[in-house]
């Protein structure tokens, strides 16, 4: 898959989470998981709100993002 297509898929999933104000669980490469609301993102990081606090997560540390239903 091309790099542009990967970016489009990421953008779609993260934008939908923002638009619908639904939580996501982000699994990190070290096995940790963080659940919160996506507030913003760019090419390199995702800004999550977790328990009223903002956390900046760098995408290179992310293995999986799971949107909640």
CHARMM-style PDB file with segment names, atoms N, HN, CA, C and O in Angstrom:
ATOM      1  N   UNK     1       0.839  -1.175   0.000  1.00  0.00      PROA
ATOM      2  CA  UNK     1       0.000   0.000   0.000  1.00  0.00      PROA
ATOM      3  C   UNK     1       0.884   1.239   0.000  1.00  0.00      PROA
ATOM      4  O   UNK     1       1.902   1.287   0.690  1.00  0.00      PROA
ATOM      5  N   UNK     2       0.491   2.228  -0.770  1.00  0.00      PROA
ATOM      6  HN  UNK     2      -0.336   2.189  -1.331  1.00  0.00      PROA
ATOM      7  CA  UNK     2       1.267   3.455  -0.850  1.00  0.00      PROA
ATOM      8  C   UNK     2       1.214   4.234   0.453  1.00  0.00      PROA
ATOM      9  O   UNK     2       0.273   4.102   1.236  1.00  0.00      PROA
ATOM     10  N   UNK     3       2.229   5.040   0.670  1.00  0.00      PROA
ATOM     11  HN  UNK     3       2.993   5.148   0.035  1.00  0.00      PROA
ATOM     12  CA  UNK     3       2.276   5.852   1.887  1.00  0.00      PROA
ATOM     13  C   UNK     3       1.108   6.835   1.934  1.00  0.00      PROA
ATOM     14  O   UNK     3       0.557   7.074   3.009  1.00  0.00      PROA
ATOM     15  N   UNK     4       0.718   7.408   0.796  1.00  0.00      PROA
ATOM     16  HN  UNK     4       1.166   7.214  -0.077  1.00  0.00      PROA
ATOM     17  CA  UNK     4      -0.417   8.338   0.768  1.00  0.00      PROA
ATOM     18  C   UNK     4      -1.707   7.656   1.164  1.00  0.00      PROA
ATOM     19  O   UNK     4      -2.511   8.234   1.895  1.00  0.00      PROA
ATOM     20  N   UNK     5      -1.924   6.425   0.693  1.00  0.00      PROA
ATOM     21  HN  UNK     5      -1.271   5.955   0.099  1.00  0.00      PROA
ATOM     22  CA  UNK     5      -3.129   5.687   1.054  1.00  0.00      PROA
ATOM     23  C   UNK     5      -3.163   5.390   2.541  1.00  0.00      PROA
ATOM     24  O   UNK     5      -4.228   5.450   3.154  1.00  0.00      PROA
ATOM     25  N   UNK     6      -2.025   5.070   3.134  1.00  0.00      PROA
ATOM     26  HN  UNK     6      -1.159   5.021   2.635  1.00  0.00      PROA
ATOM     27  CA  UNK     6      -1.960   4.813   4.573  1.00  0.00      PROA
ATOM     28  C   UNK     6      -2.333   6.067   5.347  1.00  0.00      PROA
ATOM     29  O   UNK     6      -3.066   5.998   6.333  1.00  0.00      PROA
ATOM     30  N   UNK     7      -1.832   7.205   4.903  1.00  0.00      PROA
ATOM     31  HN  UNK     7      -1.236   7.261   4.101  1.00  0.00      PROA
ATOM     32  CA  UNK     7      -2.138   8.467   5.577  1.00  0.00      PROA
ATOM     33  C   UNK     7      -3.624   8.773   5.471  1.00  0.00      PROA
ATOM     34  O   UNK     7      -4.223   9.256   6.432  1.00  0.00      PROA
ATOM     35  N   UNK     8      -4.223   8.502   4.329  1.00  0.00      PROA
ATOM     36  HN  UNK     8      -3.737   8.110   3.548  1.00  0.00      PROA
ATOM     37  CA  UNK     8      -5.652   8.753   4.144  1.00  0.00      PROA
ATOM     38  C   UNK     8      -6.467   7.869   5.077  1.00  0.00      PROA
ATOM     39  O   UNK     8      -7.436   8.346   5.669  1.00  0.00      PROA
ATOM     40  N   UNK     9      -6.110   6.606   5.225  1.00  0.00      PROA
ATOM     41  HN  UNK     9      -5.324   6.219   4.744  1.00  0.00      PROA
ATOM     42  CA  UNK     9      -6.831   5.712   6.131  1.00  0.00      PROA
ATOM     43  C   UNK     9      -6.713   6.188   7.573  1.00  0.00      PROA
ATOM     44  O   UNK     9      -7.701   6.203   8.307  1.00  0.00      PROA
ATOM     45  N   UNK    10      -5.523   6.572   7.974  1.00  0.00      PROA
ATOM     46  HN  UNK    10      -4.721   6.561   7.377  1.00  0.00      PROA
ATOM     47  CA  UNK    10      -5.327   7.098   9.330  1.00  0.00      PROA
ATOM     48  C   UNK    10      -6.186   8.336   9.543  1.00  0.00      PROA
ATOM     49  O   UNK    10      -6.882   8.462  10.550  1.00  0.00      PROA
ATOM     50  N   UNK    11      -6.124   9.240   8.585  1.00  0.00      PROA
ATOM     51  HN  UNK    11      -5.559   9.138   7.766  1.00  0.00      PROA
ATOM     52  CA  UNK    11      -6.880  10.489   8.702  1.00  0.00      PROA
ATOM     53  C   UNK    11      -8.375  10.222   8.813  1.00  0.00      PROA
ATOM     54  O   UNK    11      -9.059  10.850   9.621  1.00  0.00      PROA
ATOM     55  N   UNK    12      -8.887   9.296   8.008  1.00  0.00      PROA
ATOM     56  HN  UNK    12      -8.331   8.786   7.351  1.00  0.00      PROA
ATOM     57  CA  UNK    12     -10.315   8.987   8.041  1.00  0.00      PROA
ATOM     58  C   UNK    12     -10.735   8.466   9.406  1.00  0.00      PROA
ATOM     59  O   UNK    12     -11.730   8.924   9.967  1.00  0.00      PROA
ATOM     60  N   UNK    13      -9.991   7.522   9.938  1.00  0.00      PROA
ATOM     61  HN  UNK    13      -9.182   7.150   9.482  1.00  0.00      PROA
ATOM     62  CA  UNK    13     -10.339   6.938  11.233  1.00  0.00      PROA
ATOM     63  C   UNK    13     -10.262   7.981  12.343  1.00  0.00      PROA
ATOM     64  O   UNK    13     -11.173   8.080  13.164  1.00  0.00      PROA
ATOM     65  N   UNK    14      -9.196   8.750  12.373  1.00  0.00      PROA
ATOM     66  HN  UNK    14      -8.455   8.670  11.706  1.00  0.00      PROA
ATOM     67  CA  UNK    14      -9.018   9.740  13.434  1.00  0.00      PROA
ATOM     68  C   UNK    14     -10.014  10.894  13.298  1.00  0.00      PROA
ATOM     69  O   UNK    14     -10.535  11.377  14.304  1.00  0.00      PROA
ATOM     70  N   UNK    15     -10.282  11.340  12.073  1.00  0.00      PROA
ATOM     71  HN  UNK    15      -9.858  10.948  11.256  1.00  0.00      PROA
ATOM     72  CA  UNK    15     -11.277  12.398  11.867  1.00  0.00      PROA
ATOM     73  C   UNK    15     -12.669  11.950  12.295  1.00  0.00      PROA
ATOM     74  O   UNK    15     -13.417  12.729  12.887  1.00  0.00      PROA
ATOM     75  N   UNK    16     -13.020  10.709  12.002  1.00  0.00      PROA
ATOM     76  HN  UNK    16     -12.413  10.077  11.521  1.00  0.00      PROA
ATOM     77  CA  UNK    16     -14.327  10.185  12.406  1.00  0.00      PROA
ATOM     78  C   UNK    16     -14.443  10.155  13.931  1.00  0.00      PROA
ATOM     79  O   UNK    16     -15.494  10.489  14.478  1.00  0.00      PROA
ATOM     80  N   UNK    17     -13.382   9.761  14.612  1.00  0.00      PROA
ATOM     81  HN  UNK    17     -12.528   9.490  14.168  1.00  0.00      PROA
ATOM     82  CA  UNK    17     -13.388   9.744  16.077  1.00  0.00      PROA
ATOM     83  C   UNK    17     -13.584  11.154  16.634  1.00  0.00      PROA
ATOM     84  O   UNK    17     -14.273  11.338  17.637  1.00  0.00      PROA
ATOM     85  N   UNK    18     -12.981  12.144  15.984  1.00  0.00      PROA
ATOM     86  HN  UNK    18     -12.421  11.995  15.169  1.00  0.00      PROA
ATOM     87  CA  UNK    18     -13.147  13.536  16.419  1.00  0.00      PROA
ATOM     88  C   UNK    18     -14.575  14.005  16.158  1.00  0.00      PROA
ATOM     89  O   UNK    18     -15.227  14.553  17.046  1.00  0.00      PROA
ATOM     90  N   UNK    19     -15.056  13.785  14.931  1.00  0.00      PROA
ATOM     91  HN  UNK    19     -14.526  13.339  14.210  1.00  0.00      PROA
ATOM     92  CA  UNK    19     -16.388  14.254  14.537  1.00  0.00      PROA
ATOM     93  C   UNK    19     -17.490  13.645  15.388  1.00  0.00      PROA
ATOM     94  O   UNK    19     -18.434  14.338  15.770  1.00  0.00      PROA
ATOM     95  N   UNK    20     -17.379  12.357  15.689  1.00  0.00      PROA
ATOM     96  HN  UNK    20     -16.613  11.795  15.379  1.00  0.00      PROA
ATOM     97  CA  UNK    20     -18.421  11.663  16.447  1.00  0.00      PROA
ATOM     98  C   UNK    20     -18.180  11.727  17.951  1.00  0.00      PROA
ATOM     99  O   UNK    20     -18.988  11.227  18.734  1.00  0.00      PROA
ATOM    100  N   UNK    21     -17.073  12.339  18.354  1.00  0.00      PROA
ATOM    101  HN  UNK    21     -16.416  12.746  17.718  1.00  0.00      PROA
ATOM    102  CA  UNK    21     -16.703  12.453  19.768  1.00  0.00      PROA
ATOM    103  C   UNK    21     -16.795  11.106  20.486  1.00  0.00      PROA
ATOM    104  O   UNK    21     -17.340  10.995  21.585  1.00  0.00      PROA
ATOM    105  N   UNK    22     -16.244  10.090  19.825  1.00  0.00      PROA
ATOM    106  HN  UNK    22     -15.802  10.180  18.933  1.00  0.00      PROA
ATOM    107  CA  UNK    22     -16.226   8.741  20.398  1.00  0.00      PROA
ATOM    108  C   UNK    22     -14.821   8.413  20.881  1.00  0.00      PROA
ATOM    109  O   UNK    22     -13.836   8.812  20.260  1.00  0.00      PROA
ATOM    110  N   UNK    23     -14.732   7.688  21.986  1.00  0.00      PROA
ATOM    111  HN  UNK    23     -15.532   7.365  22.491  1.00  0.00      PROA
ATOM    112  CA  UNK    23     -13.405   7.335  22.496  1.00  0.00      PROA
ATOM    113  C   UNK    23     -12.715   6.292  21.617  1.00  0.00      PROA
ATOM    114  O   UNK    23     -13.362   5.532  20.896  1.00  0.00      PROA
ATOM    115  N   UNK    24     -11.411   6.279  21.696  1.00  0.00      PROA
ATOM    116  HN  UNK    24     -10.886   6.896  22.282  1.00  0.00      PROA
ATOM    117  CA  UNK    24     -10.593   5.264  21.033  1.00  0.00      PROA
ATOM    118  C   UNK    24      -9.648   4.674  22.070  1.00  0.00      PROA
ATOM    119  O   UNK    24      -9.302   5.319  23.059  1.00  0.00      PROA
ATOM    120  N   UNK    25      -9.243   3.445  21.824  1.00  0.00      PROA
ATOM    121  HN  UNK    25      -9.524   2.921  21.021  1.00  0.00      PROA
ATOM    122  CA  UNK    25      -8.174   2.851  22.620  1.00  0.00      PROA
ATOM    123  C   UNK    25      -6.947   2.758  21.732  1.00  0.00      PROA
ATOM    124  O   UNK    25      -6.992   2.174  20.650  1.00  0.00      PROA
ATOM    125  N   UNK    26      -5.856   3.338  22.199  1.00  0.00      PROA
ATOM    126  HN  UNK    26      -5.820   3.812  23.078  1.00  0.00      PROA
ATOM    127  CA  UNK    26      -4.589   3.324  21.471  1.00  0.00      PROA
ATOM    128  C   UNK    26      -3.677   2.323  22.167  1.00  0.00      PROA
ATOM    129  O   UNK    26      -3.374   2.461  23.353  1.00  0.00      PROA
ATOM    130  N   UNK    27      -3.246   1.319  21.422  1.00  0.00      PROA
ATOM    131  HN  UNK    27      -3.492   1.206  20.459  1.00  0.00      PROA
ATOM    132  CA  UNK    27      -2.299   0.331  21.944  1.00  0.00      PROA
ATOM    133  C   UNK    27      -0.906   0.742  21.492  1.00  0.00      PROA
ATOM    134  O   UNK    27      -0.670   0.998  20.311  1.00  0.00      PROA
ATOM    135  N   UNK    28       0.000   0.801  22.441  1.00  0.00      PROA
ATOM    136  HN  UNK    28      -0.192   0.593  23.400  1.00  0.00      PROA
ATOM    137  CA  UNK    28       1.367   1.200  22.139  1.00  0.00      PROA
ATOM    138  C   UNK    28       2.241  -0.025  21.871  1.00  0.00      PROA
ATOM    139  O   UNK    28       1.891  -1.144  22.246  1.00  0.00      PROA
ATOM    140  N   UNK    29       3.361   0.197  21.230  1.00  0.00      PROA
ATOM    141  HN  UNK    29       3.646   1.106  20.925  1.00  0.00      PROA
ATOM    142  CA  UNK    29       4.241  -0.913  20.860  1.00  0.00      PROA
ATOM    143  C   UNK    29       4.796  -1.641  22.077  1.00  0.00      PROA
ATOM    144  O   UNK    29       5.198  -2.799  21.968  1.00  0.00      PROA
ATOM    145  N   UNK    30       4.826  -0.990  23.226  1.00  0.00      PROA
ATOM    146  HN  UNK    30       4.500  -0.049  23.315  1.00  0.00      PROA
ATOM    147  CA  UNK    30       5.321  -1.628  24.458  1.00  0.00      PROA
ATOM    148  C   UNK    30       4.231  -2.409  25.183  1.00  0.00      PROA
ATOM    149  O   UNK    30       4.489  -3.017  26.222  1.00  0.00      PROA
ATOM    150  N   UNK    31       3.004  -2.396  24.636  1.00  0.00      PROA
ATOM    151  HN  UNK    31       2.794  -1.903  23.792  1.00  0.00      PROA
ATOM    152  CA  UNK    31       1.922  -3.161  25.237  1.00  0.00      PROA
ATOM    153  C   UNK    31       0.957  -2.347  26.076  1.00  0.00      PROA
ATOM    154  O   UNK    31      -0.104  -2.849  26.448  1.00  0.00      PROA
ATOM    155  N   UNK    32       1.297  -1.098  26.387  1.00  0.00      PROA
ATOM    156  HN  UNK    32       2.159  -0.690  26.085  1.00  0.00      PROA
ATOM    157  CA  UNK    32       0.390  -0.242  27.145  1.00  0.00      PROA
ATOM    158  C   UNK    32      -0.819   0.103  26.285  1.00  0.00      PROA
ATOM    159  O   UNK    32      -0.758   0.059  25.057  1.00  0.00      PROA
ATOM    160  N   UNK    33      -1.919   0.446  26.950  1.00  0.00      PROA
ATOM    161  HN  UNK    33      -1.969   0.482  27.948  1.00  0.00      PROA
ATOM    162  CA  UNK    33      -3.063   0.949  26.199  1.00  0.00      PROA
ATOM    163  C   UNK    33      -3.572   2.210  26.870  1.00  0.00      PROA
ATOM    164  O   UNK    33      -3.536   2.350  28.092  1.00  0.00      PROA
ATOM    165  N   UNK    34      -4.046   3.121  26.038  1.00  0.00      PROA
ATOM    166  HN  UNK    34      -4.076   3.007  25.045  1.00  0.00      PROA
ATOM    167  CA  UNK    34      -4.560   4.399  26.511  1.00  0.00      PROA
ATOM    168  C   UNK    34      -5.919   4.606  25.856  1.00  0.00      PROA
ATOM    169  O   UNK    34      -6.042   4.509  24.635  1.00  0.00      PROA
ATOM    170  N   UNK    35      -6.939   4.890  26.662  1.00  0.00      PROA
ATOM    171  HN  UNK    35      -6.838   4.968  27.654  1.00  0.00      PROA
ATOM    172  CA  UNK    35      -8.273   5.147  26.136  1.00  0.00      PROA
ATOM    173  C   UNK    35      -8.619   6.603  26.378  1.00  0.00      PROA
ATOM    174  O   UNK    35      -8.476   7.114  27.488  1.00  0.00      PROA
ATOM    175  N   UNK    36      -9.075   7.263  25.328  1.00  0.00      PROA
ATOM    176  HN  UNK    36      -9.191   6.849  24.425  1.00  0.00      PROA
ATOM    177  CA  UNK    36      -9.448   8.667  25.447  1.00  0.00      PROA
ATOM    178  C   UNK    36     -10.085   9.172  24.171  1.00  0.00      PROA
ATOM    179  O   UNK    36     -10.434   8.398  23.280  1.00  0.00      PROA
ATOM    180  N   UNK    37     -10.230  10.481  24.098  1.00  0.00      PROA
ATOM    181  HN  UNK    37      -9.946  11.111  24.821  1.00  0.00      PROA
ATOM    182  CA  UNK    37     -10.862  11.137  22.957  1.00  0.00      PROA
ATOM    183  C   UNK    37      -9.802  11.838  22.120  1.00  0.00      PROA
ATOM    184  O   UNK    37      -8.968  12.573  22.650  1.00  0.00      PROA
ATOM    185  N   UNK    38      -9.838  11.608  20.807  1.00  0.00      PROA
ATOM    186  HN  UNK    38     -10.515  11.012  20.377  1.00  0.00      PROA
ATOM    187  CA  UNK    38      -8.897  12.264  19.899  1.00  0.00      PROA
ATOM    188  C   UNK    38      -9.295  13.734  19.786  1.00  0.00      PROA
ATOM    189  O   UNK    38     -10.426  14.049  19.414  1.00  0.00      PROA
ATOM    190  N   UNK    39      -8.380  14.615  20.102  1.00  0.00      PROA
ATOM    191  HN  UNK    39      -7.462  14.360  20.404  1.00  0.00      PROA
ATOM    192  CA  UNK    39      -8.629  16.052  20.004  1.00  0.00      PROA
ATOM    193  C   UNK    39      -8.009  16.633  18.743  1.00  0.00      PROA
ATOM    194  O   UNK    39      -8.538  17.583  18.166  1.00  0.00      PROA
ATOM    195  N   UNK    40      -6.883  16.059  18.315  1.00  0.00      PROA
ATOM    196  HN  UNK    40      -6.453  15.287  18.784  1.00  0.00      PROA
ATOM    197  CA  UNK    40      -6.191  16.534  17.134  1.00  0.00      PROA
ATOM    198  C   UNK    40      -5.120  15.515  16.755  1.00  0.00      PROA
ATOM    199  O   UNK    40      -4.799  14.616  17.531  1.00  0.00      PROA
ATOM    200  N   UNK    41      -4.576  15.669  15.557  1.00  0.00      PROA
ATOM    201  HN  UNK    41      -4.837  16.400  14.926  1.00  0.00      PROA
ATOM    202  CA  UNK    41      -3.490  14.796  15.109  1.00  0.00      PROA
ATOM    203  C   UNK    41      -2.784  15.452  13.943  1.00  0.00      PROA
ATOM    204  O   UNK    41      -3.319  16.350  13.293  1.00  0.00      PROA
ATOM    205  N   UNK    42      -1.573  14.989  13.692  1.00  0.00      PROA
ATOM    206  HN  UNK    42      -1.138  14.260  14.220  1.00  0.00      PROA
ATOM    207  CA  UNK    42      -0.837  15.393  12.502  1.00  0.00      PROA
ATOM    208  C   UNK    42      -0.058  14.187  11.991  1.00  0.00      PROA
ATOM    209  O   UNK    42      -0.354  13.053  12.369  1.00  0.00      PROA
ATOM    210  N   UNK    43       0.919  14.416  11.148  1.00  0.00      PROA
ATOM    211  HN  UNK    43       1.160  15.337  10.840  1.00  0.00      PROA
ATOM    212  CA  UNK    43       1.682  13.303  10.571  1.00  0.00      PROA
ATOM    213  C   UNK    43       2.420  12.497  11.617  1.00  0.00      PROA
ATOM    214  O   UNK    43       2.663  11.306  11.421  1.00  0.00      PROA
ATOM    215  N   UNK    44       2.782  13.125  12.728  1.00  0.00      PROA
ATOM    216  HN  UNK    44       2.585  14.092  12.887  1.00  0.00      PROA
ATOM    217  CA  UNK    44       3.678  12.488  13.682  1.00  0.00      PROA
ATOM    218  C   UNK    44       3.059  12.123  15.025  1.00  0.00      PROA
ATOM    219  O   UNK    44       3.601  11.281  15.740  1.00  0.00      PROA
ATOM    220  N   UNK    45       1.941  12.734  15.380  1.00  0.00      PROA
ATOM    221  HN  UNK    45       1.501  13.419  14.799  1.00  0.00      PROA
ATOM    222  CA  UNK    45       1.413  12.503  16.727  1.00  0.00      PROA
ATOM    223  C   UNK    45      -0.110  12.593  16.778  1.00  0.00      PROA
ATOM    224  O   UNK    45      -0.759  13.088  15.857  1.00  0.00      PROA
ATOM    225  N   UNK    46      -0.654  12.096  17.886  1.00  0.00      PROA
ATOM    226  HN  UNK    46      -0.126  11.694  18.634  1.00  0.00      PROA
ATOM    227  CA  UNK    46      -2.088  12.135  18.168  1.00  0.00      PROA
ATOM    228  C   UNK    46      -2.248  12.784  19.540  1.00  0.00      PROA
ATOM    229  O   UNK    46      -1.576  12.403  20.498  1.00  0.00      PROA
ATOM    230  N   UNK    47      -3.141  13.766  19.626  1.00  0.00      PROA
ATOM    231  HN  UNK    47      -3.688  14.076  18.847  1.00  0.00      PROA
ATOM    232  CA  UNK    47      -3.439  14.405  20.901  1.00  0.00      PROA
ATOM    233  C   UNK    47      -4.717  13.785  21.451  1.00  0.00      PROA
ATOM    234  O   UNK    47      -5.789  13.923  20.860  1.00  0.00      PROA
ATOM    235  N   UNK    48      -4.595  13.098  22.592  1.00  0.00      PROA
ATOM    236  HN  UNK    48      -3.725  12.987  23.072  1.00  0.00      PROA
ATOM    237  CA  UNK    48      -5.735  12.442  23.240  1.00  0.00      PROA
ATOM    238  C   UNK    48      -6.087  13.178  24.518  1.00  0.00      PROA
ATOM    239  O   UNK    48      -5.210  13.668  25.229  1.00  0.00      PROA
ATOM    240  N   UNK    49      -7.388  13.251  24.805  1.00  0.00      PROA
ATOM    241  HN  UNK    49      -8.100  12.853  24.228  1.00  0.00      PROA
ATOM    242  CA  UNK    49      -7.838  13.721  26.112  1.00  0.00      PROA
ATOM    243  C   UNK    49      -8.189  12.495  26.932  1.00  0.00      PROA
ATOM    244  O   UNK    49      -9.066  11.715  26.560  1.00  0.00      PROA
ATOM    245  N   UNK    50      -7.499  12.331  28.047  1.00  0.00      PROA
ATOM    246  HN  UNK    50      -6.786  12.965  28.348  1.00  0.00      PROA
ATOM    247  CA  UNK    50      -7.672  11.172  28.922  1.00  0.00      PROA
ATOM    248  C   UNK    50      -7.962  11.686  30.330  1.00  0.00      PROA
ATOM    249  O   UNK    50      -7.119  12.335  30.951  1.00  0.00      PROA
ATOM    250  N   UNK    51      -9.160  11.389  30.824  1.00  0.00      PROA
ATOM    251  HN  UNK    51      -9.845  10.862  30.320  1.00  0.00      PROA
ATOM    252  CA  UNK    51      -9.559  11.839  32.170  1.00  0.00      PROA
ATOM    253  C   UNK    51      -9.339  13.336  32.370  1.00  0.00      PROA
ATOM    254  O   UNK    51      -8.857  13.771  33.416  1.00  0.00      PROA
ATOM    255  N   UNK    52      -9.701  14.116  31.353  1.00  0.00      PROA
ATOM    256  HN  UNK    52     -10.093  13.763  30.503  1.00  0.00      PROA
ATOM    257  CA  UNK    52      -9.585  15.569  31.448  1.00  0.00      PROA
ATOM    258  C   UNK    52      -8.195  16.121  31.208  1.00  0.00      PROA
ATOM    259  O   UNK    52      -8.008  17.338  31.216  1.00  0.00      PROA
ATOM    260  N   UNK    53      -7.223  15.263  30.996  1.00  0.00      PROA
ATOM    261  HN  UNK    53      -7.375  14.275  30.989  1.00  0.00      PROA
ATOM    262  CA  UNK    53      -5.835  15.677  30.746  1.00  0.00      PROA
ATOM    263  C   UNK    53      -5.471  15.373  29.296  1.00  0.00      PROA
ATOM    264  O   UNK    53      -5.939  14.385  28.731  1.00  0.00      PROA
ATOM    265  N   UNK    54      -4.643  16.214  28.698  1.00  0.00      PROA
ATOM    266  HN  UNK    54      -4.263  17.017  29.157  1.00  0.00      PROA
ATOM    267  CA  UNK    54      -4.181  15.965  27.336  1.00  0.00      PROA
ATOM    268  C   UNK    54      -2.899  15.144  27.351  1.00  0.00      PROA
ATOM    269  O   UNK    54      -1.998  15.379  28.157  1.00  0.00      PROA
ATOM    270  N   UNK    55      -2.838  14.171  26.436  1.00  0.00      PROA
ATOM    271  HN  UNK    55      -3.570  13.980  25.781  1.00  0.00      PROA
ATOM    272  CA  UNK    55      -1.629  13.363  26.269  1.00  0.00      PROA
ATOM    273  C   UNK    55      -1.247  13.379  24.797  1.00  0.00      PROA
ATOM    274  O   UNK    55      -2.080  13.121  23.928  1.00  0.00      PROA
ATOM    275  N   UNK    56      -0.004  13.678  24.526  1.00  0.00      PROA
ATOM    276  HN  UNK    56       0.673  13.888  25.231  1.00  0.00      PROA
ATOM    277  CA  UNK    56       0.520  13.685  23.171  1.00  0.00      PROA
ATOM    278  C   UNK    56       1.220  12.356  22.931  1.00  0.00      PROA
ATOM    279  O   UNK    56       2.188  12.021  23.614  1.00  0.00      PROA
ATOM    280  N   UNK    57       0.726  11.604  21.959  1.00  0.00      PROA
ATOM    281  HN  UNK    57      -0.060  11.877  21.404  1.00  0.00      PROA
ATOM    282  CA  UNK    57       1.267  10.278  21.664  1.00  0.00      PROA
ATOM    283  C   UNK    57       1.911  10.324  20.285  1.00  0.00      PROA
ATOM    284  O   UNK    57       1.276  10.721  19.308  1.00  0.00      PROA
ATOM    285  N   UNK    58       3.151   9.924  20.212  1.00  0.00      PROA
ATOM    286  HN  UNK    58       3.667   9.602  21.006  1.00  0.00      PROA
ATOM    287  CA  UNK    58       3.837   9.905  18.926  1.00  0.00      PROA
ATOM    288  C   UNK    58       3.467   8.639  18.167  1.00  0.00      PROA
ATOM    289  O   UNK    58       3.489   7.541  18.724  1.00  0.00      PROA
ATOM    290  N   UNK    59       3.128   8.798  16.894  1.00  0.00      PROA
ATOM    291  HN  UNK    59       3.110   9.689  16.441  1.00  0.00      PROA
ATOM    292  CA  UNK    59       2.627   7.682  16.091  1.00  0.00      PROA
ATOM    293  C   UNK    59       3.631   6.541  15.980  1.00  0.00      PROA
ATOM    294  O   UNK    59       3.219   5.390  15.836  1.00  0.00      PROA
ATOM    295  N   UNK    60       4.924   6.814  16.040  1.00  0.00      PROA
ATOM    296  HN  UNK    60       5.259   7.749  16.157  1.00  0.00      PROA
ATOM    297  CA  UNK    60       5.893   5.724  15.924  1.00  0.00      PROA
ATOM    298  C   UNK    60       5.788   4.756  17.104  1.00  0.00      PROA
ATOM    299  O   UNK    60       6.296   3.637  17.033  1.00  0.00      PROA
ATOM    300  N   UNK    61       5.128   5.183  18.194  1.00  0.00      PROA
ATOM    301  HN  UNK    61       4.716   6.093  18.251  1.00  0.00      PROA
ATOM    302  CA  UNK    61       4.958   4.329  19.373  1.00  0.00      PROA
ATOM    303  C   UNK    61       3.617   3.589  19.369  1.00  0.00      PROA
ATOM    304  O   UNK    61       3.336   2.815  20.283  1.00  0.00      PROA
ATOM    305  N   UNK    62       2.790   3.823  18.344  1.00  0.00      PROA
ATOM    306  HN  UNK    62       3.019   4.452  17.602  1.00  0.00      PROA
ATOM    307  CA  UNK    62       1.449   3.233  18.280  1.00  0.00      PROA
ATOM    308  C   UNK    62       1.469   1.967  17.434  1.00  0.00      PROA
ATOM    309  O   UNK    62       2.033   1.942  16.340  1.00  0.00      PROA
ATOM    310  N   UNK    63       0.842   0.911  17.963  1.00  0.00      PROA
ATOM    311  HN  UNK    63       0.384   0.931  18.852  1.00  0.00      PROA
ATOM    312  CA  UNK    63       0.691  -0.300  17.155  1.00  0.00      PROA
ATOM    313  C   UNK    63      -0.722  -0.422  16.599  1.00  0.00      PROA
ATOM    314  O   UNK    63      -0.899  -0.880  15.470  1.00  0.00      PROA
ATOM    315  N   UNK    64      -1.742  -0.016  17.379  1.00  0.00      PROA
ATOM    316  HN  UNK    64      -1.598   0.356  18.296  1.00  0.00      PROA
ATOM    317  CA  UNK    64      -3.135  -0.192  16.968  1.00  0.00      PROA
ATOM    318  C   UNK    64      -3.996   0.918  17.549  1.00  0.00      PROA
ATOM    319  O   UNK    64      -3.770   1.373  18.670  1.00  0.00      PROA
ATOM    320  N   UNK    65      -4.991   1.351  16.770  1.00  0.00      PROA
ATOM    321  HN  UNK    65      -5.175   0.982  15.859  1.00  0.00      PROA
ATOM    322  CA  UNK    65      -6.006   2.283  17.266  1.00  0.00      PROA
ATOM    323  C   UNK    65      -7.361   1.620  17.064  1.00  0.00      PROA
ATOM    324  O   UNK    65      -7.712   1.234  15.949  1.00  0.00      PROA
ATOM    325  N   UNK    66      -8.125   1.491  18.157  1.00  0.00      PROA
ATOM    326  HN  UNK    66      -7.840   1.805  19.062  1.00  0.00      PROA
ATOM    327  CA  UNK    66      -9.431   0.828  18.098  1.00  0.00      PROA
ATOM    328  C   UNK    66     -10.510   1.828  18.497  1.00  0.00      PROA
ATOM    329  O   UNK    66     -10.556   2.262  19.648  1.00  0.00      PROA
ATOM    330  N   UNK    67     -11.390   2.202  17.545  1.00  0.00      PROA
ATOM    331  HN  UNK    67     -11.353   1.850  16.610  1.00  0.00      PROA
ATOM    332  CA  UNK    67     -12.492   3.096  17.901  1.00  0.00      PROA
ATOM    333  C   UNK    67     -13.570   2.337  18.671  1.00  0.00      PROA
ATOM    334  O   UNK    67     -13.835   1.170  18.382  1.00  0.00      PROA
ATOM    335  N   UNK    68     -14.191   2.993  19.647  1.00  0.00      PROA
ATOM    336  HN  UNK    68     -13.976   3.941  19.882  1.00  0.00      PROA
ATOM    337  CA  UNK    68     -15.287   2.384  20.400  1.00  0.00      PROA
ATOM    338  C   UNK    68     -16.586   2.608  19.649  1.00  0.00      PROA
ATOM    339  O   UNK    68     -16.718   3.564  18.885  1.00  0.00      PROA
ATOM    340  N   UNK    69     -17.541   1.721  19.872  1.00  0.00      PROA
ATOM    341  HN  UNK    69     -17.434   0.945  20.493  1.00  0.00      PROA
ATOM    342  CA  UNK    69     -18.849   1.853  19.211  1.00  0.00      PROA
ATOM    343  C   UNK    69     -19.842   2.514  20.109  1.00  0.00      PROA
ATOM    344  OT1 UNK    69     -20.993   2.707  19.720  1.00  0.00      PROA
TER     345      UNK     69
END
